[in-house]
Amino acid sequence: MKKPLYQQIADDIKEKINNNEFKPGDPIYSENELCKAYHTSRATVRRGLSLLANEGYIYVVHGKGYFVKEPDQNTYKLYYSEMDNLFNSVDNTKLLEVNIILPDSKLIESFKISKNKKIVMIRRLFFIDDEPVAYDKKYMLYLKGIPIVEKEIRYATFPEMVARIVKNTSLFNIKKHLMIYAQMPDEVTKNYLKIDDDQCIMTVEQKLFNKNGKIIGLGETHFKSDYCRLYAESEFADDKW
């Protein structure tokens, strides 16, 4: 299927940038030049340039034109799934607990709620070949009358849980923040994962926000250090690589 013309314009300029024909700071073609070269309207040209700007390839200086942007070498797209990564996949889970609790001081501060507001707490273990590889804890705001079904929770990702339990929440409207760090495990985690006192774990903290910026879910997944590896790539990686 033939690409729309605005996409062709964006791809042609992107190719020249990737081939170093245009370098960071260089001006690219004017709108008039592109209109003539592609025999199209200014609206189509602007749509293609807007696509390049949104992808971080160019920027506009009003009254002067479009310029190649210096790529941000410190920004990567991270691929993370608590159930799967590039090296391993969870093949079984055990639901340890689903409970309605009153929040501690940490949850009160994180959710910005009163001490009487109830929280759904879910704890799970993840297994590979019958070996425990991760201890998982999730917290969500409790809404009365929303059923919690075990079979839907055992293998659900965190956003899927929240979309199921938190009323009027769509997966498309959930924003996620991750914090990843190494730490020594507490006694509960050591016992569940069957690890030694001197073995470090990798912890992934998740915060989920609704479209209004309100926290609707908190999670901690503690991985055995030899199980989980994370992969990230530059936004400017060539699709043909």
C-alpha positions in Angstrom: 0.0 0.0 0.0 1.4 3.4 -1.0 2.3 5.7 1.8 0.4 9.1 2.0 2.4 12.0 0.5 3.0 13.7 3.8 4.6 10.5 5.1 6.8 10.2 2.0 8.0 13.8 2.6 8.9 13.0 6.2 10.6 9.8 5.3 12.7 11.4 2.5 13.9 14.1 4.8 14.5 11.6 7.6 16.6 9.5 5.3 18.8 12.5 4.4 19.3 13.3 8.1 20.1 9.7 8.9 22.6 9.7 5.9 24.3 12.8 7.3 23.3 14.9 4.3 21.6 17.3 6.8 23.5 17.7 10.1 22.3 19.1 13.5 21.7 22.8 13.1 21.5 22.7 9.3 18.4 24.3 7.7 16.3 22.0 5.6 14.1 22.8 2.6 11.6 25.6 2.9 7.9 24.9 2.6 7.8 26.5 -0.9 10.6 24.2 -2.1 8.9 21.1 -0.8 5.6 22.2 -2.4 7.3 22.5 -5.8 9.3 19.3 -5.4 6.4 17.1 -4.5 3.7 19.0 -6.4 1.5 19.3 -3.4 -0.2 21.8 -1.1 1.4 23.7 1.8 -1.0 21.8 4.2 0.4 18.4 3.1 4.0 19.7 3.5 3.3 21.1 6.9 1.8 17.8 8.0 5.0 16.0 7.0 7.2 18.5 8.7 5.0 18.3 11.8 5.5 14.5 11.8 9.3 15.0 11.8 9.1 17.6 14.6 7.0 15.3 16.7 9.6 12.5 16.2 12.4 14.9 17.3 14.2 15.3 14.0 13.6 18.9 13.3 12.5 22.2 15.0 11.1 25.4 13.6 12.3 28.9 14.1 9.5 31.3 13.1 10.5 33.6 10.3 13.6 31.6 9.5 12.5 28.0 8.7 13.1 24.4 9.8 16.3 23.1 11.2 17.8 19.7 12.1 17.6 19.1 15.8 20.5 17.8 17.9 19.4 14.2 18.9 19.0 13.6 22.6 21.5 10.8 23.2 20.2 10.4 26.8 16.7 9.4 25.9 15.8 5.7 25.3 12.6 3.7 24.9 12.5 1.1 27.6 10.8 -2.3 27.1 9.5 -3.7 30.4 7.0 -6.4 31.2 6.7 -8.0 34.6 5.7 -11.2 32.9 8.1 -11.3 30.0 11.5 -9.9 28.9 13.8 -10.7 26.1 15.5 -13.5 28.0 12.8 -15.2 30.2 9.0 -15.5 30.4 6.9 -16.3 33.5 5.2 -19.6 33.0 3.2 -19.8 36.2 2.0 -17.5 39.0 0.7 -18.0 42.5 -1.8 -15.6 44.0 -0.7 -15.1 47.6 -3.2 -12.6 48.8 -6.0 -10.3 47.8 -7.1 -8.1 50.6 -8.8 -4.9 51.5 -6.6 -2.9 53.9 -6.4 0.5 55.5 -3.3 2.4 54.2 -0.1 2.9 56.0 1.7 6.3 56.1 3.5 5.6 52.8 0.3 4.7 50.9 -1.5 7.7 52.4 1.2 10.0 51.1 1.4 8.4 47.7 -2.3 8.2 47.0 -3.0 11.5 48.8 -5.9 9.9 50.7 -7.2 9.9 54.3 -6.3 7.1 56.7 -9.8 5.7 56.4 -9.8 5.3 52.6 -9.5 1.5 51.8 -6.9 0.0 49.5 -6.9 -3.2 47.5 -3.6 -5.1 48.1 -2.6 -7.9 45.8 0.5 -10.1 46.4 1.8 -12.7 43.8 4.7 -14.9 43.1 6.1 -15.5 39.6 7.7 -18.8 38.6 9.8 -20.2 35.8 10.2 -24.0 35.7 8.7 -24.2 39.2 11.4 -21.8 40.6 10.2 -18.5 42.2 11.8 -15.6 40.3 9.8 -12.5 41.4 7.7 -11.3 44.4 5.0 -8.9 43.3 3.0 -6.4 45.4 0.3 -4.1 44.0 -1.9 -1.5 45.6 -5.1 0.2 44.1 -7.9 2.3 45.4 -10.8 0.3 46.6 -14.2 0.9 45.1 -17.1 -0.9 46.7 -19.1 -3.2 44.4 -16.2 -3.9 41.9 -15.6 -7.7 42.0 -12.0 -9.0 42.2 -11.7 -12.2 40.2 -8.7 -14.4 41.0 -8.3 -15.9 37.5 -8.2 -12.3 36.0 -5.6 -11.2 38.5 -3.1 -14.1 38.4 -1.7 -13.3 35.0 -2.8 -9.7 34.5 -0.3 -6.9 34.0 -0.6 -4.0 36.4 -2.4 -1.7 34.0 -4.8 -4.5 33.2 -5.6 -4.9 36.9 -6.2 -1.2 37.4 -8.4 -0.9 34.3 -10.4 -3.9 35.7 -10.7 -2.6 39.3 -10.7 1.2 39.1 -14.0 2.4 37.6 -14.1 4.2 34.3 -10.4 3.6 33.6 -9.2 2.8 30.1 -5.8 1.2 29.3 -5.4 4.0 26.8 -5.6 6.7 29.6 -3.1 5.1 32.0 0.3 6.8 32.3 3.1 4.8 33.9 6.2 5.9 35.8 8.9 3.3 36.5 11.8 3.5 39.0 14.4 0.7 38.8 17.1 0.0 41.3 19.1 -2.8 43.1 18.7 -3.4 46.8 19.1 -6.0 49.5 15.9 -7.9 50.1 13.9 -7.9 53.3 13.2 -11.2 55.1 9.8 -11.7 53.4 11.2 -11.4 49.9 14.2 -13.6 50.8 11.9 -16.4 52.0 9.6 -16.2 49.0 12.4 -16.1 46.4 14.6 -18.6 48.4 17.7 -16.4 48.1 20.8 -16.0 50.3 21.5 -13.1 52.7 24.2 -11.6 50.4 22.2 -11.8 47.1 21.0 -8.6 45.7 17.6 -8.2 44.0 16.3 -5.8 41.3 13.2 -3.8 42.3 10.8 -2.2 39.8 8.5 0.4 41.3 5.5 1.4 39.2 3.1 4.3 39.6 0.0 4.5 37.4 -1.8 7.7 36.8 -5.2 8.4 35.3 -5.8 11.1 32.6 -6.2 13.7 35.3 -2.8 13.0 36.8 -4.1 11.2 39.9 -2.3 8.1 41.2 -4.5 5.1 40.8 -2.0 2.3 41.4 1.3 1.6 43.1 3.4 -1.6 42.6 6.6 -3.2 43.6 8.1 -6.2 41.8 11.2 -7.7 43.3 13.2 -9.9 40.8 16.0 -12.3 41.3 19.0 -10.5 39.8 19.7 -13.4 37.4 16.1 -13.4 36.0 15.2 -10.0 34.8 17.1 -8.0 32.2 15.9 -4.8 30.8 16.3 -3.6 27.2 16.2 0.0 25.8 16.9 1.5 22.5 17.4 5.0 21.1 14.4 6.7 19.6 16.5 7.4 16.6 17.5 3.8 15.8 17.1 3.1 12.1 14.0 0.8 11.5 16.1 -1.3 9.1 18.7 -2.3 11.6 
